[in-house]
Amino acid sequence: MNAPASIVRKNSVCPHDCPSACALEVEVIDGSRIGRVYGSAEQRYTAGVVCAKVARYAERAHHPDRLTHPLRRVGPKGSGQFERISWDDALDIVAQNFLKAEREFGPESVWPYHYAGTMGLVMRDGIKRLTNVKRYSGFYSTICVNLAWPGYIAGTGKLAGPDPREMGLADCVVIWGTNAVATQVNVMTHAIRARKERGAKIVVIDVYRNATMKQADLGLCLKPGTDGALACAVMHVLFRDGMADWDYLREFTDAPEELRDHLAGRTPHWASAITGLSVDEIEQFAHLVGRTPRTYFRLGYGFSRQRNGAVNMHAASCIAAVTGAWKYEGGGAFHNNGAIYHWRKALIEGLDAQDPKVRRLDQSQIGRVLTGDPVALRGGPPVKALLVQSTNPAAVAPEQGLVKKGFAREDLFVCVHEQVMTETARHADIVLPSTMFTEHDDLYQGGGHQYIMLGPKLVDPPGECRSNHEVISGIAARVGAKHRGFDMTPRDIIDWTLQNSGWGTLAELEAGKWIDAQPSFEQSHYLNGFAWPDRKFRFKPDWPNVPFANDGPMGPMDTMPKLPDHWAVIEDATPLYPFRLATSPARNFLNTSFNETPTSRANEPRPTVMIHPDDAAALSIADGEQVRLENERGSVLIAARHFDGVRRGVLIAESIFPDSAYPDGKGINHLTGADAPAPFGGAAFHDNHVRVLKA
């Protein structure tokens, strides 16, 4: 008989690009592989709950198609034809190509490209140390937060808000622009607790009737990009019907009378015509939040992924200031807690070697960069060598037609460090196998909560997999990059970063499991004033000077509204392209992570586009019929799905499916645009006009 397996639960942290950053308990079987993954019941935000895709993480970690050895391309670019080589040979080839590009075109011709495939600070951000030391082209991160964060900070002055656990103490929870059931399950944990324990009402605002809206007491399904109009009409009703807290407004806000006068014409009738909501729905929502002081606004990312996203976020955040909800435990407006951690990242990122004169290239415009657009290149040399870590731009980035064209260049050297053979890895010259989160040490913070956590190495990686830190340090040694961070272990870097950021030592974090970094109630609710010199919440944003790290003004910043409004700069429907498309997240994927796992693929069998049955009837499109979505950027073949949970004229294509799931091998981001919205760029993934053609 075989001996029974030894199973031990060990603490860890989910590494994925999700605000929840769940504290985990991972089954370690016989010290060599992982089993089921659980949410930690001890950590009060995770509260014992974890999403299903992470619970079955063993499907990813032990997937038979996982990359385990370095590979060199032997066939045409994109063919996926590779041969196994040694690590020394692989790193030597990478270094030779980087040095060649540097000699011929200068160091800015090398572009280390990365993102949030892991949210661990050491493994995600260590690539910046190589970039800074070598003066390679910098990376201007735009794909996720550049619309949402400035929109929130424009009001509060700081990216921080009321303790997310306070959702459980609210009498009304407004979940705005995030399908929390699919993407932030812990939000639902605390919102449902408020309903069970306090009788709280749950309001969900989104562009389709998704799993979260189905759990709402009040679901508001509006047209994409019209959230600012809804927010303005709600505030109009609050002022009109005497539900504005004038004592709070006069003490804590900058221009309440001017806002009231501005909103006089932003009536529910005005907003109804823009949003598609009925007047009654808008009035009902306004009276609910106006009569419920303890209303917690949980503001997501989804509704910011429009060309007017920053204005929408700011407008939504203003409602809590009009009602005075900030005064109450369980009240206020929360988006992200990024500003509470005050990290010193000099060692992780090599900030002591940073040269501000080196150009930074826009992450979202990788297609334009790789195809030689002089504006995207910012007047500098072409990119001749690319290092990709922790992201899959050949599926995730907008304007995929240009992205694929760029990756096909014969004069572009590409090294991809990856866990599985992604679309980007298939286009690489060298593919390096990467560890997963249980196979290395890293440090994490919560965006949607307030905990600092350690994700320790629990098991050895399979085959020859190496961590991001090991790969960056190996390349550094071969290209002559000198920095003490390359010679330190991840644990040494974590310990230094904790101590120099005021969070104690690594040993203390290990002993305590996590650090609760939430500021005091008074600070979190800005009861001593907001984070501006005059201590006032700003209804009138100073957009050019919002304290958000940026590369200067972008898009039509000079026409941004001076007060909350509906800013009509979205890619609206036209006679040629009469539908508006949002590419909302699929429940069983996280961007393209989990594309390969069997349960996720079974639960998401094929990509579909949701279309209102009346729109489908008008086009004689049957349920399940193959259609072509098309705009000026490209076209996609996809199955139509009749669904009455969208507004007429609106399409929803949950994503991101692998290219191979589409009949013509072209993913949904062939339709999305990479133009830079105001104020500081970004990616408007849910703001696309298209037409629907019978295939």
Secondary structure, DSSP 8 states (H G I E B T S, - for coil): ------EEEEEEE--SS-TT--EEEEEEETTTEEEEEEE-SSSTTTTT---HHHHTTHHHHT-TT---S-EEE-SSTTS--EEE--HHHHHHHHHHHHHHHHHHH-GGGEEEEE-SSS--HHHHHTHHHHHHHHT--EEE--SSSTTHHHHHHHHHSSS--S-GGGGGG-SEEEEES--HHHH-HHHHHHHHHHHHHH--EEEEEESS--TTGGG-SEEEE--TT-HHHHHHHHHHHHHHTT-S-HHHHHHHBS-HHHHHHHGGG--HHHHHHHH---HHHHHHHHHHHHT-SSEEEEE-SGGG-STTHHHHHHHHHHHHHHHTGGGSTT-EEES--GGGS----HHHHTGGG--TTS-EEEGGGHHHHHTT-TTTTTTS----EEEEES--HHHHSS-HHHHHHHHT-TT-EEEEEESS--HHHHT-SEEEEB--GGGS-EEEE-SSS-EEEEE---S--STT-B-HHHHHHHHHHHHT---GGGGS-HHHHHHHHHHHTTS--HHHHHHHSEEE----HHHHTTTT--SSTT--B-SS--GGG-SS--SS--SSGGGS-SSS-----S----SSS-EEEE--B-TT-BTTBTTT-HHHHHHS-S-EEEE-HHHHHHTT--TT-EEEEEETTEEEEEEEEE-TTS-TTEEE--B---GGGSTTS--GGGS------TTT----TT-EEEEEEE-
